[in-house]
Amino acid sequence: MRGTIGLIGRSQESARLAAVLAEQATTRSLVVTGEAGVGKTELLTHLATDAAGRGWQVLRSTCAEAEQQYPYSSLDQVLRHLEGHVGSLSDHQRHAIDVALGREAADGPAAVPTLGAAVLDLLNAAAVRSHCLVVVDDVHWADDAGAAVLVFVARRLGPGSRVAMVLGARTGEPTRIDTGGIDHLDLTPLDPPSAEQLLSALHPDLSPDQKSDVLDRAAGNPLAITELPAWPSTVGTTVGTTLHPAADPALPCPAASSRCTRASSRDCPPTSRRSSCSLRSTARRDPTGTPATGPRRSRRRGAAASSTSGRPPVGPGSATRWCAPP
């Protein structure tokens, strides 16, 4: 949905990404990092569209947590785009590519320099016709062997190269991928004016109080801004009011957020960890069992935080934490 209204609040980040496509680019590789839901994939999609509009070939790939244990799974989608150029490789490079694609057996993974050089040669061969952009998202889930090759190639894409590579990775995620030596772009949450602009564009019918509550809870996370207005649908409950007394303490977020993974829910209170994304509302009680009260936290208004969760409360005595999907 955000794509239909354009990117909001990301002009500097978009310009930084577009710089890897420039004729006089000082580097052709970049790693985009940020928390879940902050907009990495949106920016990568915007870059891919921009590159295609300039006549670049765009090779896109997304790593999957379920395939992290399989060697070279993170390379598979990219390599299959380049199969037409395998004939230009030397015999030992072709063998390395065939092993990576599972066409030939091997005693173990190919040496990173051998396979990395083969992938780089394939990309350069493809780029003879037109410049080539490789976009790999969720590299924090890349298999070890494939990740090492991707980084090997990215480090060798300097000024004058007809190939560019941009990798997207979630911060705070356990990973062994080492992206040292590659320029980084760290995405932060939207600033308050941009967050409010995005919310107004996506959900123009919200009342001022509802908008304020969504912005408080979303804390600048674009996906949260998109999803929160549709939650919760409990009878008698609307955005900006307390949770229905009978509501489950871990209510499911809307459909797009059901893709939340164990990693992204790890930051939620333990009792709220579910296989689907949830907004955790945990009542803070004093020793007598009475819900504790405190000043509302409003990041948008700059007020002080009032809960240990680091997220604004849904209602009196509760604290909400947004658990975003990949």
C-alpha positions in Angstrom: 0.0 0.0 0.0 2.8 2.4 0.7 4.1 1.8 -2.8 0.9 3.4 -4.2 1.4 6.7 -2.4 5.2 6.8 -2.8 7.9 6.7 -0.2 7.3 9.1 2.6 10.1 10.4 4.8 12.8 8.5 3.0 14.2 11.0 0.5 17.7 10.9 1.9 17.8 7.1 2.1 16.4 6.8 -1.5 19.1 9.2 -2.7 21.8 7.1 -1.0 20.5 4.0 -2.6 20.2 5.6 -6.0 23.9 6.7 -5.8 25.0 3.1 -6.4 23.5 3.4 -9.9 25.1 6.6 -10.7 27.6 6.7 -13.6 30.3 8.1 -11.3 29.4 6.0 -8.3 32.2 5.7 -5.8 30.9 2.3 -4.7 28.5 -0.2 -6.3 27.6 -2.1 -3.1 25.5 -1.3 0.0 24.0 -3.1 3.0 20.7 -1.7 4.1 19.9 -2.5 7.8 17.1 -1.8 10.1 14.5 -3.3 12.5 11.6 -5.4 11.3 8.9 -3.3 9.6 11.1 -0.2 9.2 10.8 -0.3 5.4 13.9 -2.0 4.0 12.0 -4.1 1.5 10.0 -1.0 0.3 13.3 0.9 -0.3 14.8 -2.1 -2.1 11.7 -2.4 -4.3 11.9 1.3 -5.1 15.6 0.9 -6.0 14.9 -2.1 -8.3 12.1 -0.1 -10.0 14.4 2.8 -10.5 17.2 0.6 -11.9 14.8 -1.1 -14.3 13.6 2.3 -15.5 17.2 3.2 -16.3 17.6 0.0 -18.4 19.5 -2.0 -15.8 18.9 -5.8 -15.5 17.6 -6.5 -12.0 18.2 -9.8 -10.3 16.2 -10.1 -7.0 16.4 -12.7 -4.4 15.0 -13.1 -0.8 16.6 -15.4 1.7 14.4 -17.7 3.8 14.9 -18.8 7.4 13.6 -22.3 6.5 16.4 -22.7 4.0 19.2 -21.3 6.1 20.7 -24.8 6.7 21.0 -25.6 3.0 24.4 -24.6 1.4 24.1 -22.0 -1.4 20.3 -21.6 -1.0 20.8 -17.8 -0.8 22.6 -17.9 -4.2 20.1 -20.2 -6.1 17.7 -17.5 -7.3 20.6 -15.2 -8.5 22.5 -18.0 -10.2 19.5 -19.2 -12.1 19.1 -15.8 -13.7 22.7 -16.1 -15.0 22.7 -19.7 -16.4 22.9 -18.4 -20.0 26.4 -17.2 -19.3 27.8 -20.3 -17.6 29.4 -21.3 -20.9 31.8 -18.4 -20.7 33.4 -19.8 -17.5 36.5 -22.0 -17.1 35.9 -25.7 -16.3 36.7 -25.4 -12.6 34.4 -22.3 -12.3 31.6 -24.2 -14.1 32.0 -27.1 -11.7 31.7 -24.7 -8.7 28.5 -23.2 -10.1 27.1 -26.7 -10.8 27.9 -27.7 -7.2 26.2 -24.6 -5.9 23.1 -25.4 -8.0 23.1 -29.0 -6.9 23.8 -30.4 -10.3 27.1 -32.0 -9.3 28.3 -33.7 -6.2 31.2 -32.5 -4.1 33.0 -33.5 -1.0 32.3 -30.2 0.6 31.5 -26.5 -0.2 33.6 -24.9 -2.9 36.2 -22.5 -1.8 34.8 -19.1 -1.5 37.3 -17.4 -3.8 36.6 -20.0 -6.5 32.8 -19.7 -6.4 33.0 -16.0 -5.7 35.1 -15.3 -8.7 32.8 -17.5 -10.8 29.7 -15.6 -9.7 31.5 -12.3 -10.3 32.5 -13.4 -13.8 28.9 -14.4 -14.5 27.6 -11.0 -13.4 30.2 -9.2 -15.5 29.3 -11.4 -18.5 25.6 -10.5 -18.0 26.5 -6.8 -17.6 28.0 -6.6 -21.1 24.6 -6.2 -22.5 23.4 -3.7 -19.8 24.2 -2.8 -16.3 23.2 -5.4 -13.7 21.8 -4.8 -10.2 21.6 -7.6 -7.7 19.2 -7.1 -4.8 19.2 -9.7 -2.0 16.8 -9.2 0.9 16.8 -10.8 4.4 20.5 -11.8 4.2 20.5 -12.3 7.9 18.9 -15.6 7.0 21.4 -16.5 4.3 23.2 -19.8 4.6 26.8 -19.5 5.6 28.4 -20.6 2.3 26.1 -18.4 0.2 26.5 -15.4 2.4 30.3 -15.6 2.2 30.1 -15.6 -1.6 27.6 -12.7 -1.7 29.9 -10.6 0.5 33.0 -11.7 -1.5 31.4 -10.4 -4.6 30.0 -7.2 -3.0 33.4 -6.2 -1.8 34.8 -6.3 -5.3 32.2 -4.0 -6.9 34.0 -0.7 -7.1 33.9 2.5 -9.2 33.5 1.7 -12.9 31.8 -1.7 -12.4 28.8 -2.4 -14.5 27.4 -4.5 -11.6 25.9 -3.3 -8.4 24.7 -5.2 -5.3 22.5 -4.2 -2.5 21.8 -6.4 0.5 19.0 -6.0 3.1 19.4 -7.2 6.6 17.5 -6.9 9.9 19.3 -5.5 12.9 19.3 -7.5 16.1 19.0 -10.8 14.3 21.4 -13.6 15.1 23.6 -14.1 12.0 27.1 -15.0 11.1 27.3 -13.0 8.0 30.2 -10.5 8.0 29.5 -7.4 6.0 32.6 -5.6 7.0 34.2 -3.6 4.2 30.9 -2.8 2.6 29.1 0.6 3.0 26.1 0.5 5.3 22.8 2.4 5.3 21.0 2.1 8.6 17.2 2.8 8.5 15.7 4.4 11.6 12.0 4.9 12.4 10.2 7.7 10.6 10.5 11.1 12.1 7.2 12.3 13.7 6.0 14.6 10.8 6.7 11.8 8.2 5.0 9.2 10.4 1.9 11.4 10.7 1.9 12.1 6.9 2.1 8.3 6.2 -0.8 7.6 8.6 -2.9 10.3 7.1 -2.3 9.0 3.6 -3.1 5.4 4.5 -5.9 6.0 7.0 -7.5 9.4 6.4 -10.7 8.6 8.2 -9.1 8.2 11.7 -10.1 10.8 14.3 -7.3 13.0 15.8 -7.4 10.9 19.0 -7.1 7.7 17.0 -4.2 9.0 15.0 -2.4 10.2 18.1 -2.8 6.7 19.7 -1.6 4.9 16.6 1.4 7.2 16.3 2.3 6.7 19.9 2.2 2.9 19.6 3.8 2.7 16.2 6.9 4.8 17.3 7.7 5.6 13.7 7.6 2.0 12.4 6.0 2.2 8.9 4.5 -1.3 9.1 3.0 -0.6 12.5 1.5 2.6 11.1 0.0 0.6 8.3 -1.4 -2.2 10.4 -2.4 -0.8 13.8 -5.5 1.1 12.7 -7.1 -2.3 11.8 -6.6 -3.6 15.3 -8.3 -4.6 17.5 -11.8 -5.4 16.3 -13.1 -6.3 19.7 -16.7 -5.2 20.4 -16.7 -1.8 22.1 -13.0 -1.3 21.4 -11.5 1.3 19.0 -8.1 2.6 18.4 -7.4 5.1 21.2 -9.4 3.3 23.9 -8.5 0.6 26.5 -8.6 -3.0 25.5 -11.9 -4.8 26.0 -11.8 -6.4 29.5 -12.4 -9.9 28.0 -9.7 -9.5 25.3 -7.0 -12.1 25.0 -3.8 -10.6 26.4 -2.0 -11.4 23.1 -4.3 -10.3 20.4 -3.4 -11.1 16.8 -2.4 -8.3 14.5 -3.9 -8.0 11.0 -3.1 -10.3 8.2 0.2 -8.9 6.9 1.6 -9.1 10.4 0.8 -12.8 10.8 4.2 -13.4 9.1 5.9 -12.5 12.3 8.7 -14.9 13.2 10.1 -16.3 16.4 13.0 -13.8 16.0 10.8 -10.7 15.8 8.6 -11.8 18.7 11.6 -12.6 20.8 11.6 -9.0 22.1 8.0 -9.4 23.4 7.3 -10.6 26.9 7.8 -14.4 27.1 4.2 -15.2 27.7 3.2 -13.4 24.5 5.5 -15.3 22.1 3.3 -16.9 19.5 3.9 -18.2 16.0 1.9 -15.2 14.7 2.5 -11.5 15.3 0.9 -10.1 18.4 0.5 -6.9 20.3 1.2 -7.7 23.9 -0.8 -5.8 26.4 0.5 -6.6 29.9 -1.2 -5.0 32.9 1.3 -3.5 35.4 -0.1 -4.1 38.9 1.0 -2.9 42.3 1.4 -5.4 45.2 -2.3 -5.2 45.9 -3.2 -6.4 42.5 -4.6 -3.1 41.4 -3.6 -1.9 37.9 -0.9 0.6 38.2 -1.4 4.0 36.4 1.2 6.4 35.1 1.6 9.2 32.6 1.0 8.2 29.0 4.1 8.0 26.9 4.1 9.9 23.7 7.1 9.7 21.5 5.4 12.0 19.1 4.9 14.7 21.7 8.3 14.1 23.3 6.9 13.0 26.7 8.8 10.7 28.9 8.4 6.9 28.7 6.0 5.4 31.3 6.5 1.7 30.8 9.4 -0.7 30.9 8.4 -2.1 27.6 9.6 1.0 25.7 6.2 1.3 24.0 3.3 3.5 24.8 0.3 2.0 26.8 -3.0 1.0 25.1 -4.9 2.0 28.2 -4.5 2.6 31.9 -2.0 0.3 33.5 -0.9 -1.5 30.3 2.1 -1.4 28.1 2.1 -2.4 24.4 5.0 -3.7 22.3 4.7 -3.8 18.5 6.2 -7.1 17.2 6.7 -6.6 13.5 7.1 -9.2 10.8 10.2 -9.6 8.6 
